[in-house]
Amino acid sequence: MASVENLAAGSATAWAARMAPSLADIEVLADRALAQLPETFRELCRGVVLTIEDFPDDETTEEMQLESPFDLLGLFRGHGLAQQGAGPLSGQMPNMVFLYRRPILDYWAEHEETLGAIVTHVLVHEIGHHFGLSDEDIEAIEREAG
């Protein structure tokens, strides 16, 4: 059995050559998470644009009254399914889900969850807003799901 020192040294060696996950890496994780959703949910997400950025833009930071751009992991922008009625209006921007890489990485560094689990959680949370759910609705569903 390997000693704790050898395991720690091996882990340090493995991490020594690694770079922080890129925007493209986070996008791959998000695409995989989306692909794992049931087909009915994926169908309802058709046309939603998924965008990965390092941080929310200045307009979003101001609008959401964020103390720091690290305070927001993801955001849904658009008109949820409940508000769309028969469909989008002419000239209306597509519904968008934003995932913010740097705040997600910061959260990952501070918690004992895998990066994939965090990206999935944020993505599903924002898709919940696309479905017309409030933060309170989503939190209640998460509590019930355990």
C-alpha positions, 0 to 999 in steps of 0.5 A: 500500500502506498504511503500518504506522502507518496500519494501526495507527491504523485498528486502534486506531480500530476498537477504540476503540468496542468493548466486551469480549465479553459473556456472550451473545457467548461463548454465540453463539460456543459455540452456533456451535461446537456447531453445527459438530460432526458430527451424531453428536457433537451427538446425544450432547450432547443434554440437556447444558446449556451455561452461560456465567458470568463465573467459576467459583463459590466452591464450584468454586474451592475444590473444584478448589483453584484459586489464582485463578478465572482458572485455569479456562476451562471445566468439565464437571459431571455423569456422562459417557456412560460412567457413565450406563448406561441413562440418568440416574437420577431426580432427577439434575441434567443434565450441564452444560458451563460456559464461564467468560468472564473467564478465556477473555478473559484467555487470549485477551489473552495468546495469538495465537488467535482468540476463536472458536478458544479458545471452540471448544477449551474447549467441545470439551474439556469435551464430551470429558469428557461422553464419558468422556475424561480430560484425558490422553485429550483431550490425546493426541487433540489432539496426534494431530490437530496 
